[in-house]
Amino acid sequence: MLMIGIDGCRPDALLGAGAPAIEALIAEGTISVEAQTGARTSSGPSWSSLLTGTWADKHGVTDNSFDGNRFGQYPHFFRRIEEVRPELFT
């Protein structure tokens, strides 16, 4: 699996950018142009929501300091994959 995230890039801008390498990856994979990571866009909380599948009120990240995170309770999806398939390399 390859997951590409471009901080601050709107999906419509990406799709209209004429980026052949990205377009080739999209053609062979899956893309979401409607993913939501929260009402306010800030890197720490948004990436935490994306990777944990929970909102900030659960994962605890409210700014870019990551203070107060609850990743032990709401781990990122790579940890969940490792729990089910420990032989995989993530």
Contacts in CASP RR format, 6 or more apart in sequence:
PFRMAT RR
TARGET T0000
AUTHOR 0000-0000-0000
METHOD contacts of the structure
MODEL  1
MLMIGIDGCRPDALLGAGAPAIEALIAEGTISVEAQTGARTSSGPSWSSL
LTGTWADKHGVTDNSFDGNRFGQYPHFFRRIEEVRPELFT
2 25 0 8 1.000
4 22 0 8 1.000
4 25 0 8 1.000
6 14 0 8 1.000
7 43 0 8 1.000
7 47 0 8 1.000
8 41 0 8 1.000
11 31 0 8 1.000
11 32 0 8 1.000
11 33 0 8 1.000
11 34 0 8 1.000
12 33 0 8 1.000
14 22 0 8 1.000
15 33 0 8 1.000
35 50 0 8 1.000
37 45 0 8 1.000
37 46 0 8 1.000
37 47 0 8 1.000
37 49 0 8 1.000
37 50 0 8 1.000
38 45 0 8 1.000
38 46 0 8 1.000
38 49 0 8 1.000
38 55 0 8 1.000
38 56 0 8 1.000
42 63 0 8 1.000
42 64 0 8 1.000
43 64 0 8 1.000
44 61 0 8 1.000
44 63 0 8 1.000
44 64 0 8 1.000
44 66 0 8 1.000
45 56 0 8 1.000
45 59 0 8 1.000
45 61 0 8 1.000
45 62 0 8 1.000
45 63 0 8 1.000
48 56 0 8 1.000
48 59 0 8 1.000
48 60 0 8 1.000
48 61 0 8 1.000
48 66 0 8 1.000
48 69 0 8 1.000
48 71 0 8 1.000
49 55 0 8 1.000
49 56 0 8 1.000
49 59 0 8 1.000
51 76 0 8 1.000
51 77 0 8 1.000
51 78 0 8 1.000
52 58 0 8 1.000
52 59 0 8 1.000
52 71 0 8 1.000
52 74 0 8 1.000
52 75 0 8 1.000
52 76 0 8 1.000
52 77 0 8 1.000
53 59 0 8 1.000
53 74 0 8 1.000
53 77 0 8 1.000
54 74 0 8 1.000
56 62 0 8 1.000
58 70 0 8 1.000
58 73 0 8 1.000
58 74 0 8 1.000
59 69 0 8 1.000
59 70 0 8 1.000
59 71 0 8 1.000
59 74 0 8 1.000
60 68 0 8 1.000
60 69 0 8 1.000
60 70 0 8 1.000
61 68 0 8 1.000
61 69 0 8 1.000
62 68 0 8 1.000
78 90 0 8 1.000
81 88 0 8 1.000
81 90 0 8 1.000
82 88 0 8 1.000
82 90 0 8 1.000
END
